[in-house]
């Protein structure tokens, strides 16, 4: 009879995966996929790129299992979300480098709503650029809270004391406002 792995902790599943149990990997994958994908989609903004990065996160988890031996207190979900955030930021930085090299031309269009779509895309780009300019932990906290992670989960993922999350979020929100105003203001000068 096959054991129901969904009741096992992430650490036990990682130990089993380290021993070659691929079914444990599947369980970890399905347990955490939605949140990892959600973080990445909010960072990069496209489904295809978020899916590619999510696969990369889980490949890293698989590789990590080979080196992993549980101590019973490992927080695999926090590790996954931290890796996802780092990969997302790397993707944003790479995209910004490409944008700086390329000339982006927005064709004139007489189609109704085209101006609104251009404005929406500029706003989305400004939000992403503002997030990329912030300290990684600050941006990560904002994204995690926007995804309804609890303060305790945010603390575990970011490696901070749970009691400090509220203060850190307030500072992160102010940092975002400052970066966004700077980015949006620069966009209006063009």
CNS distance restraints for C-alpha pairs under 8 A (distance, minus, plus):
assign (resid   5 and name CA) (resid  13 and name CA) 7.75 0.50 0.50
assign (resid   5 and name CA) (resid  24 and name CA) 6.89 0.50 0.50
assign (resid   5 and name CA) (resid  27 and name CA) 6.76 0.50 0.50
assign (resid   6 and name CA) (resid  27 and name CA) 6.47 0.50 0.50
assign (resid   8 and name CA) (resid  12 and name CA) 6.31 0.50 0.50
assign (resid   8 and name CA) (resid  13 and name CA) 6.55 0.50 0.50
assign (resid   9 and name CA) (resid  13 and name CA) 6.29 0.50 0.50
assign (resid  10 and name CA) (resid  14 and name CA) 6.06 0.50 0.50
assign (resid  10 and name CA) (resid  28 and name CA) 6.87 0.50 0.50
assign (resid  10 and name CA) (resid  75 and name CA) 7.68 0.50 0.50
assign (resid  10 and name CA) (resid  76 and name CA) 6.16 0.50 0.50
assign (resid  10 and name CA) (resid  77 and name CA) 7.83 0.50 0.50
assign (resid  11 and name CA) (resid  15 and name CA) 6.24 0.50 0.50
assign (resid  11 and name CA) (resid  70 and name CA) 5.70 0.50 0.50
assign (resid  11 and name CA) (resid  71 and name CA) 7.94 0.50 0.50
assign (resid  11 and name CA) (resid  72 and name CA) 6.27 0.50 0.50
assign (resid  11 and name CA) (resid  73 and name CA) 7.61 0.50 0.50
assign (resid  11 and name CA) (resid  74 and name CA) 6.26 0.50 0.50
assign (resid  11 and name CA) (resid  75 and name CA) 7.53 0.50 0.50
assign (resid  11 and name CA) (resid  76 and name CA) 6.87 0.50 0.50
assign (resid  12 and name CA) (resid  16 and name CA) 6.22 0.50 0.50
assign (resid  12 and name CA) (resid  70 and name CA) 7.25 0.50 0.50
assign (resid  12 and name CA) (resid  72 and name CA) 7.92 0.50 0.50
assign (resid  13 and name CA) (resid  17 and name CA) 6.01 0.50 0.50
assign (resid  13 and name CA) (resid  24 and name CA) 5.21 0.50 0.50
assign (resid  13 and name CA) (resid  25 and name CA) 7.23 0.50 0.50
assign (resid  13 and name CA) (resid  27 and name CA) 7.87 0.50 0.50
assign (resid  13 and name CA) (resid  28 and name CA) 7.20 0.50 0.50
assign (resid  14 and name CA) (resid  18 and name CA) 6.03 0.50 0.50
assign (resid  14 and name CA) (resid  24 and name CA) 7.20 0.50 0.50
assign (resid  14 and name CA) (resid  25 and name CA) 7.57 0.50 0.50
assign (resid  14 and name CA) (resid  65 and name CA) 5.79 0.50 0.50
assign (resid  14 and name CA) (resid  68 and name CA) 7.19 0.50 0.50
assign (resid  14 and name CA) (resid  69 and name CA) 7.72 0.50 0.50
assign (resid  14 and name CA) (resid  70 and name CA) 7.26 0.50 0.50
assign (resid  15 and name CA) (resid  19 and name CA) 6.42 0.50 0.50
assign (resid  15 and name CA) (resid  65 and name CA) 7.24 0.50 0.50
assign (resid  15 and name CA) (resid  68 and name CA) 7.11 0.50 0.50
assign (resid  15 and name CA) (resid  69 and name CA) 6.02 0.50 0.50
assign (resid  15 and name CA) (resid  70 and name CA) 6.15 0.50 0.50
assign (resid  16 and name CA) (resid  20 and name CA) 6.57 0.50 0.50
assign (resid  16 and name CA) (resid  21 and name CA) 5.43 0.50 0.50
assign (resid  16 and name CA) (resid  24 and name CA) 6.43 0.50 0.50
assign (resid  17 and name CA) (resid  21 and name CA) 4.59 0.50 0.50
assign (resid  17 and name CA) (resid  22 and name CA) 5.93 0.50 0.50
assign (resid  17 and name CA) (resid  23 and name CA) 7.80 0.50 0.50
assign (resid  17 and name CA) (resid  24 and name CA) 5.62 0.50 0.50
assign (resid  17 and name CA) (resid  25 and name CA) 6.04 0.50 0.50
assign (resid  17 and name CA) (resid  62 and name CA) 7.78 0.50 0.50
assign (resid  17 and name CA) (resid  65 and name CA) 6.22 0.50 0.50
assign (resid  17 and name CA) (resid  66 and name CA) 7.68 0.50 0.50
assign (resid  18 and name CA) (resid  65 and name CA) 4.91 0.50 0.50
assign (resid  18 and name CA) (resid  66 and name CA) 4.82 0.50 0.50
assign (resid  18 and name CA) (resid  67 and name CA) 7.43 0.50 0.50
assign (resid  18 and name CA) (resid  68 and name CA) 6.73 0.50 0.50
assign (resid  18 and name CA) (resid  69 and name CA) 7.55 0.50 0.50
assign (resid  19 and name CA) (resid  66 and name CA) 7.91 0.50 0.50
assign (resid  21 and name CA) (resid  25 and name CA) 7.19 0.50 0.50
assign (resid  22 and name CA) (resid  26 and name CA) 6.52 0.50 0.50
assign (resid  23 and name CA) (resid  27 and name CA) 6.34 0.50 0.50
assign (resid  24 and name CA) (resid  28 and name CA) 6.30 0.50 0.50
assign (resid  25 and name CA) (resid  29 and name CA) 6.00 0.50 0.50
assign (resid  25 and name CA) (resid  62 and name CA) 7.23 0.50 0.50
assign (resid  26 and name CA) (resid  30 and name CA) 6.17 0.50 0.50
assign (resid  27 and name CA) (resid  31 and name CA) 6.00 0.50 0.50
assign (resid  28 and name CA) (resid  32 and name CA) 6.16 0.50 0.50
assign (resid  29 and name CA) (resid  33 and name CA) 5.52 0.50 0.50
assign (resid  29 and name CA) (resid  58 and name CA) 6.98 0.50 0.50
assign (resid  30 and name CA) (resid  34 and name CA) 7.78 0.50 0.50
assign (resid  32 and name CA) (resid  36 and name CA) 6.22 0.50 0.50
assign (resid  32 and name CA) (resid  77 and name CA) 7.17 0.50 0.50
assign (resid  33 and name CA) (resid  37 and name CA) 5.91 0.50 0.50
assign (resid  33 and name CA) (resid  54 and name CA) 7.48 0.50 0.50
assign (resid  34 and name CA) (resid  38 and name CA) 5.93 0.50 0.50
assign (resid  35 and name CA) (resid  39 and name CA) 6.20 0.50 0.50
assign (resid  35 and name CA) (resid  81 and name CA) 7.92 0.50 0.50
assign (resid  36 and name CA) (resid  40 and name CA) 6.36 0.50 0.50
assign (resid  36 and name CA) (resid  54 and name CA) 6.35 0.50 0.50
assign (resid  36 and name CA) (resid  80 and name CA) 7.12 0.50 0.50
assign (resid  36 and name CA) (resid  81 and name CA) 6.06 0.50 0.50
assign (resid  36 and name CA) (resid  84 and name CA) 6.25 0.50 0.50
assign (resid  37 and name CA) (resid  41 and name CA) 5.93 0.50 0.50
assign (resid  37 and name CA) (resid  50 and name CA) 6.11 0.50 0.50
assign (resid  37 and name CA) (resid  51 and name CA) 6.58 0.50 0.50
assign (resid  37 and name CA) (resid  54 and name CA) 5.60 0.50 0.50
assign (resid  38 and name CA) (resid  42 and name CA) 6.16 0.50 0.50
assign (resid  38 and name CA) (resid 147 and name CA) 7.55 0.50 0.50
assign (resid  39 and name CA) (resid  43 and name CA) 6.32 0.50 0.50
assign (resid  39 and name CA) (resid  81 and name CA) 7.55 0.50 0.50
assign (resid  39 and name CA) (resid  84 and name CA) 7.01 0.50 0.50
assign (resid  39 and name CA) (resid  85 and name CA) 6.89 0.50 0.50
assign (resid  39 and name CA) (resid 143 and name CA) 6.95 0.50 0.50
assign (resid  39 and name CA) (resid 144 and name CA) 7.22 0.50 0.50
assign (resid  39 and name CA) (resid 147 and name CA) 7.62 0.50 0.50
assign (resid  40 and name CA) (resid  44 and name CA) 5.98 0.50 0.50
assign (resid  40 and name CA) (resid  45 and name CA) 7.73 0.50 0.50
assign (resid  40 and name CA) (resid  50 and name CA) 5.13 0.50 0.50
assign (resid  40 and name CA) (resid  53 and name CA) 7.12 0.50 0.50
assign (resid  40 and name CA) (resid  54 and name CA) 7.11 0.50 0.50
assign (resid  40 and name CA) (resid  84 and name CA) 6.39 0.50 0.50
assign (resid  40 and name CA) (resid  85 and name CA) 6.82 0.50 0.50
assign (resid  40 and name CA) (resid  88 and name CA) 5.66 0.50 0.50
assign (resid  41 and name CA) (resid  45 and name CA) 5.00 0.50 0.50
assign (resid  41 and name CA) (resid  46 and name CA) 6.12 0.50 0.50
assign (resid  41 and name CA) (resid  47 and name CA) 6.29 0.50 0.50
assign (resid  41 and name CA) (resid  49 and name CA) 7.80 0.50 0.50
assign (resid  41 and name CA) (resid  50 and name CA) 4.93 0.50 0.50
assign (resid  42 and name CA) (resid 143 and name CA) 7.26 0.50 0.50
assign (resid  43 and name CA) (resid  85 and name CA) 7.86 0.50 0.50
assign (resid  43 and name CA) (resid  88 and name CA) 5.88 0.50 0.50
assign (resid  43 and name CA) (resid  89 and name CA) 7.28 0.50 0.50
assign (resid  43 and name CA) (resid  92 and name CA) 7.63 0.50 0.50
assign (resid  43 and name CA) (resid 128 and name CA) 6.93 0.50 0.50
assign (resid  43 and name CA) (resid 143 and name CA) 7.93 0.50 0.50
assign (resid  44 and name CA) (resid  49 and name CA) 6.96 0.50 0.50
assign (resid  44 and name CA) (resid  50 and name CA) 6.49 0.50 0.50
assign (resid  44 and name CA) (resid  88 and name CA) 6.33 0.50 0.50
assign (resid  44 and name CA) (resid  91 and name CA) 7.18 0.50 0.50
assign (resid  44 and name CA) (resid  92 and name CA) 6.45 0.50 0.50
assign (resid  44 and name CA) (resid 128 and name CA) 7.69 0.50 0.50
assign (resid  45 and name CA) (resid  49 and name CA) 7.90 0.50 0.50
assign (resid  45 and name CA) (resid  50 and name CA) 7.38 0.50 0.50
assign (resid  46 and name CA) (resid  50 and name CA) 6.07 0.50 0.50
assign (resid  47 and name CA) (resid  51 and name CA) 5.98 0.50 0.50
assign (resid  48 and name CA) (resid  52 and name CA) 6.21 0.50 0.50
assign (resid  49 and name CA) (resid  53 and name CA) 6.11 0.50 0.50
assign (resid  50 and name CA) (resid  54 and name CA) 5.96 0.50 0.50
assign (resid  51 and name CA) (resid  55 and name CA) 6.26 0.50 0.50
assign (resid  52 and name CA) (resid  56 and name CA) 6.38 0.50 0.50
assign (resid  53 and name CA) (resid  57 and name CA) 6.22 0.50 0.50
assign (resid  53 and name CA) (resid  84 and name CA) 7.48 0.50 0.50
assign (resid  53 and name CA) (resid  87 and name CA) 6.88 0.50 0.50
assign (resid  53 and name CA) (resid  88 and name CA) 7.30 0.50 0.50
assign (resid  54 and name CA) (resid  58 and name CA) 6.44 0.50 0.50
assign (resid  54 and name CA) (resid  84 and name CA) 7.09 0.50 0.50
assign (resid  55 and name CA) (resid  59 and name CA) 6.17 0.50 0.50
assign (resid  56 and name CA) (resid  60 and name CA) 6.22 0.50 0.50
assign (resid  57 and name CA) (resid  61 and name CA) 6.30 0.50 0.50
assign (resid  57 and name CA) (resid  80 and name CA) 6.93 0.50 0.50
assign (resid  57 and name CA) (resid  83 and name CA) 6.45 0.50 0.50
assign (resid  57 and name CA) (resid  84 and name CA) 5.97 0.50 0.50
assign (resid  57 and name CA) (resid  87 and name CA) 7.77 0.50 0.50
assign (resid  58 and name CA) (resid  62 and name CA) 6.18 0.50 0.50
assign (resid  58 and name CA) (resid  80 and name CA) 7.97 0.50 0.50
assign (resid  59 and name CA) (resid  63 and name CA) 6.29 0.50 0.50
assign (resid  60 and name CA) (resid  64 and name CA) 5.86 0.50 0.50
assign (resid  61 and name CA) (resid  65 and name CA) 6.16 0.50 0.50
assign (resid  61 and name CA) (resid  80 and name CA) 7.30 0.50 0.50
assign (resid  62 and name CA) (resid  66 and name CA) 7.08 0.50 0.50
assign (resid  63 and name CA) (resid  67 and name CA) 7.29 0.50 0.50
assign (resid  64 and name CA) (resid  68 and name CA) 6.00 0.50 0.50
assign (resid  65 and name CA) (resid  69 and name CA) 7.64 0.50 0.50
assign (resid  70 and name CA) (resid  74 and name CA) 6.50 0.50 0.50
assign (resid  75 and name CA) (resid  79 and name CA) 6.43 0.50 0.50
assign (resid  75 and name CA) (resid 156 and name CA) 7.75 0.50 0.50
assign (resid  76 and name CA) (resid  80 and name CA) 6.12 0.50 0.50
assign (resid  77 and name CA) (resid  81 and name CA) 6.18 0.50 0.50
assign (resid  77 and name CA) (resid 157 and name CA) 7.63 0.50 0.50
assign (resid  78 and name CA) (resid  82 and name CA) 6.06 0.50 0.50
assign (resid  78 and name CA) (resid 153 and name CA) 7.77 0.50 0.50
assign (resid  78 and name CA) (resid 156 and name CA) 6.07 0.50 0.50
assign (resid  78 and name CA) (resid 157 and name CA) 4.14 0.50 0.50
assign (resid  78 and name CA) (resid 158 and name CA) 7.62 0.50 0.50
assign (resid  79 and name CA) (resid  83 and name CA) 6.17 0.50 0.50
assign (resid  79 and name CA) (resid 157 and name CA) 6.88 0.50 0.50
assign (resid  80 and name CA) (resid  84 and name CA) 6.08 0.50 0.50
assign (resid  81 and name CA) (resid  85 and name CA) 6.06 0.50 0.50
assign (resid  81 and name CA) (resid 157 and name CA) 6.57 0.50 0.50
assign (resid  82 and name CA) (resid  86 and name CA) 6.20 0.50 0.50
assign (resid  82 and name CA) (resid 157 and name CA) 6.28 0.50 0.50
assign (resid  82 and name CA) (resid 158 and name CA) 7.23 0.50 0.50
assign (resid  83 and name CA) (resid  87 and name CA) 6.14 0.50 0.50
assign (resid  84 and name CA) (resid  88 and name CA) 6.04 0.50 0.50
assign (resid  85 and name CA) (resid  89 and name CA) 6.18 0.50 0.50
assign (resid  85 and name CA) (resid 140 and name CA) 6.72 0.50 0.50
assign (resid  86 and name CA) (resid  90 and name CA) 6.19 0.50 0.50
assign (resid  87 and name CA) (resid  91 and name CA) 6.20 0.50 0.50
assign (resid  88 and name CA) (resid  92 and name CA) 6.30 0.50 0.50
assign (resid  89 and name CA) (resid  93 and name CA) 6.12 0.50 0.50
assign (resid  89 and name CA) (resid 132 and name CA) 6.75 0.50 0.50
assign (resid  89 and name CA) (resid 136 and name CA) 7.96 0.50 0.50
assign (resid  90 and name CA) (resid  94 and name CA) 6.09 0.50 0.50
assign (resid  91 and name CA) (resid  95 and name CA) 6.08 0.50 0.50
assign (resid  92 and name CA) (resid  96 and name CA) 6.16 0.50 0.50
assign (resid  92 and name CA) (resid 128 and name CA) 7.69 0.50 0.50
assign (resid  92 and name CA) (resid 132 and name CA) 6.99 0.50 0.50
assign (resid  93 and name CA) (resid  97 and name CA) 6.26 0.50 0.50
assign (resid  93 and name CA) (resid 132 and name CA) 7.23 0.50 0.50
assign (resid  94 and name CA) (resid  98 and name CA) 6.30 0.50 0.50
assign (resid  95 and name CA) (resid  99 and name CA) 6.14 0.50 0.50
assign (resid  96 and name CA) (resid 100 and name CA) 6.13 0.50 0.50
assign (resid  97 and name CA) (resid 101 and name CA) 6.44 0.50 0.50
assign (resid  98 and name CA) (resid 102 and name CA) 6.10 0.50 0.50
assign (resid  99 and name CA) (resid 103 and name CA) 7.12 0.50 0.50
assign (resid  99 and name CA) (resid 104 and name CA) 7.44 0.50 0.50
assign (resid 109 and name CA) (resid 114 and name CA) 6.55 0.50 0.50
assign (resid 110 and name CA) (resid 114 and name CA) 7.35 0.50 0.50
assign (resid 113 and name CA) (resid 117 and name CA) 6.23 0.50 0.50
assign (resid 114 and name CA) (resid 118 and name CA) 6.19 0.50 0.50
assign (resid 115 and name CA) (resid 119 and name CA) 6.10 0.50 0.50
assign (resid 116 and name CA) (resid 120 and name CA) 6.04 0.50 0.50
assign (resid 117 and name CA) (resid 121 and name CA) 6.13 0.50 0.50
assign (resid 118 and name CA) (resid 122 and name CA) 6.13 0.50 0.50
assign (resid 119 and name CA) (resid 123 and name CA) 6.17 0.50 0.50
assign (resid 120 and name CA) (resid 124 and name CA) 6.21 0.50 0.50
assign (resid 121 and name CA) (resid 125 and name CA) 6.09 0.50 0.50
assign (resid 122 and name CA) (resid 126 and name CA) 6.02 0.50 0.50
assign (resid 123 and name CA) (resid 127 and name CA) 6.18 0.50 0.50
assign (resid 123 and name CA) (resid 184 and name CA) 7.66 0.50 0.50
assign (resid 124 and name CA) (resid 128 and name CA) 6.28 0.50 0.50
assign (resid 125 and name CA) (resid 129 and name CA) 6.04 0.50 0.50
assign (resid 126 and name CA) (resid 130 and name CA) 5.96 0.50 0.50
assign (resid 126 and name CA) (resid 180 and name CA) 6.52 0.50 0.50
assign (resid 126 and name CA) (resid 183 and name CA) 5.93 0.50 0.50
assign (resid 126 and name CA) (resid 184 and name CA) 6.05 0.50 0.50
assign (resid 127 and name CA) (resid 131 and name CA) 6.18 0.50 0.50
assign (resid 127 and name CA) (resid 180 and name CA) 6.36 0.50 0.50
assign (resid 128 and name CA) (resid 132 and name CA) 6.14 0.50 0.50
assign (resid 129 and name CA) (resid 133 and name CA) 6.25 0.50 0.50
assign (resid 129 and name CA) (resid 180 and name CA) 7.85 0.50 0.50
assign (resid 129 and name CA) (resid 183 and name CA) 7.17 0.50 0.50
assign (resid 130 and name CA) (resid 134 and name CA) 6.56 0.50 0.50
assign (resid 130 and name CA) (resid 176 and name CA) 6.26 0.50 0.50
assign (resid 130 and name CA) (resid 179 and name CA) 4.93 0.50 0.50
assign (resid 130 and name CA) (resid 180 and name CA) 4.97 0.50 0.50
assign (resid 130 and name CA) (resid 183 and name CA) 6.45 0.50 0.50
assign (resid 131 and name CA) (resid 139 and name CA) 5.59 0.50 0.50
assign (resid 131 and name CA) (resid 176 and name CA) 6.61 0.50 0.50
assign (resid 131 and name CA) (resid 179 and name CA) 7.68 0.50 0.50
assign (resid 132 and name CA) (resid 136 and name CA) 7.59 0.50 0.50
assign (resid 132 and name CA) (resid 139 and name CA) 7.64 0.50 0.50
assign (resid 133 and name CA) (resid 179 and name CA) 6.83 0.50 0.50
assign (resid 134 and name CA) (resid 138 and name CA) 6.54 0.50 0.50
assign (resid 134 and name CA) (resid 139 and name CA) 6.13 0.50 0.50
assign (resid 134 and name CA) (resid 175 and name CA) 6.76 0.50 0.50
assign (resid 134 and name CA) (resid 176 and name CA) 6.86 0.50 0.50
assign (resid 134 and name CA) (resid 179 and name CA) 7.25 0.50 0.50
assign (resid 135 and name CA) (resid 139 and name CA) 6.42 0.50 0.50
assign (resid 136 and name CA) (resid 140 and name CA) 5.98 0.50 0.50
assign (resid 137 and name CA) (resid 141 and name CA) 6.08 0.50 0.50
assign (resid 137 and name CA) (resid 158 and name CA) 6.56 0.50 0.50
assign (resid 138 and name CA) (resid 142 and name CA) 6.41 0.50 0.50
assign (resid 138 and name CA) (resid 168 and name CA) 7.19 0.50 0.50
assign (resid 138 and name CA) (resid 169 and name CA) 7.07 0.50 0.50
assign (resid 138 and name CA) (resid 171 and name CA) 7.75 0.50 0.50
assign (resid 138 and name CA) (resid 172 and name CA) 4.76 0.50 0.50
assign (resid 138 and name CA) (resid 175 and name CA) 7.94 0.50 0.50
assign (resid 139 and name CA) (resid 143 and name CA) 6.23 0.50 0.50
assign (resid 139 and name CA) (resid 172 and name CA) 6.75 0.50 0.50
assign (resid 139 and name CA) (resid 176 and name CA) 7.80 0.50 0.50
assign (resid 140 and name CA) (resid 144 and name CA) 6.06 0.50 0.50
assign (resid 140 and name CA) (resid 158 and name CA) 7.70 0.50 0.50
assign (resid 141 and name CA) (resid 145 and name CA) 6.14 0.50 0.50
assign (resid 141 and name CA) (resid 154 and name CA) 6.42 0.50 0.50
assign (resid 141 and name CA) (resid 158 and name CA) 7.45 0.50 0.50
assign (resid 141 and name CA) (resid 168 and name CA) 7.94 0.50 0.50
assign (resid 141 and name CA) (resid 169 and name CA) 6.42 0.50 0.50
assign (resid 141 and name CA) (resid 172 and name CA) 7.47 0.50 0.50
assign (resid 142 and name CA) (resid 146 and name CA) 6.08 0.50 0.50
assign (resid 142 and name CA) (resid 169 and name CA) 6.58 0.50 0.50
assign (resid 142 and name CA) (resid 172 and name CA) 6.83 0.50 0.50
assign (resid 142 and name CA) (resid 173 and name CA) 7.15 0.50 0.50
assign (resid 143 and name CA) (resid 147 and name CA) 6.28 0.50 0.50
assign (resid 144 and name CA) (resid 148 and name CA) 6.53 0.50 0.50
assign (resid 144 and name CA) (resid 149 and name CA) 5.45 0.50 0.50
assign (resid 144 and name CA) (resid 154 and name CA) 6.52 0.50 0.50
assign (resid 145 and name CA) (resid 149 and name CA) 5.17 0.50 0.50
assign (resid 145 and name CA) (resid 150 and name CA) 7.00 0.50 0.50
assign (resid 145 and name CA) (resid 151 and name CA) 7.77 0.50 0.50
assign (resid 145 and name CA) (resid 154 and name CA) 7.40 0.50 0.50
assign (resid 149 and name CA) (resid 153 and name CA) 5.89 0.50 0.50
assign (resid 149 and name CA) (resid 154 and name CA) 6.27 0.50 0.50
assign (resid 150 and name CA) (resid 154 and name CA) 6.16 0.50 0.50
assign (resid 151 and name CA) (resid 155 and name CA) 6.04 0.50 0.50
assign (resid 151 and name CA) (resid 162 and name CA) 6.30 0.50 0.50
assign (resid 151 and name CA) (resid 165 and name CA) 6.12 0.50 0.50
assign (resid 151 and name CA) (resid 166 and name CA) 7.61 0.50 0.50
assign (resid 152 and name CA) (resid 156 and name CA) 6.25 0.50 0.50
assign (resid 152 and name CA) (resid 162 and name CA) 5.43 0.50 0.50
assign (resid 153 and name CA) (resid 157 and name CA) 6.11 0.50 0.50
assign (resid 154 and name CA) (resid 158 and name CA) 5.99 0.50 0.50
assign (resid 154 and name CA) (resid 162 and name CA) 7.80 0.50 0.50
assign (resid 154 and name CA) (resid 165 and name CA) 7.27 0.50 0.50
assign (resid 155 and name CA) (resid 159 and name CA) 5.59 0.50 0.50
assign (resid 155 and name CA) (resid 160 and name CA) 4.85 0.50 0.50
assign (resid 155 and name CA) (resid 161 and name CA) 5.82 0.50 0.50
assign (resid 155 and name CA) (resid 162 and name CA) 5.00 0.50 0.50
assign (resid 155 and name CA) (resid 165 and name CA) 6.34 0.50 0.50
assign (resid 156 and name CA) (resid 160 and name CA) 6.66 0.50 0.50
assign (resid 156 and name CA) (resid 161 and name CA) 7.96 0.50 0.50
assign (resid 156 and name CA) (resid 162 and name CA) 7.73 0.50 0.50
assign (resid 160 and name CA) (resid 164 and name CA) 7.00 0.50 0.50
assign (resid 160 and name CA) (resid 165 and name CA) 7.32 0.50 0.50
assign (resid 161 and name CA) (resid 165 and name CA) 6.99 0.50 0.50
assign (resid 164 and name CA) (resid 168 and name CA) 6.12 0.50 0.50
assign (resid 165 and name CA) (resid 169 and name CA) 5.94 0.50 0.50
assign (resid 166 and name CA) (resid 170 and name CA) 6.29 0.50 0.50
assign (resid 167 and name CA) (resid 171 and name CA) 6.31 0.50 0.50
assign (resid 168 and name CA) (resid 172 and name CA) 5.99 0.50 0.50
assign (resid 169 and name CA) (resid 173 and name CA) 6.03 0.50 0.50
assign (resid 170 and name CA) (resid 174 and name CA) 6.36 0.50 0.50
assign (resid 171 and name CA) (resid 175 and name CA) 6.11 0.50 0.50
assign (resid 172 and name CA) (resid 176 and name CA) 6.07 0.50 0.50
assign (resid 173 and name CA) (resid 177 and name CA) 6.23 0.50 0.50
assign (resid 174 and name CA) (resid 178 and name CA) 6.25 0.50 0.50
assign (resid 175 and name CA) (resid 179 and name CA) 6.16 0.50 0.50
assign (resid 176 and name CA) (resid 180 and name CA) 5.85 0.50 0.50
assign (resid 177 and name CA) (resid 181 and name CA) 6.08 0.50 0.50
assign (resid 178 and name CA) (resid 182 and name CA) 6.31 0.50 0.50
assign (resid 179 and name CA) (resid 183 and name CA) 6.11 0.50 0.50
assign (resid 180 and name CA) (resid 184 and name CA) 5.81 0.50 0.50
assign (resid 181 and name CA) (resid 185 and name CA) 5.75 0.50 0.50
assign (resid 182 and name CA) (resid 186 and name CA) 6.15 0.50 0.50
assign (resid 183 and name CA) (resid 187 and name CA) 6.31 0.50 0.50
assign (resid 184 and name CA) (resid 188 and name CA) 6.46 0.50 0.50
assign (resid 185 and name CA) (resid 189 and name CA) 6.65 0.50 0.50
assign (resid 186 and name CA) (resid 190 and name CA) 7.05 0.50 0.50
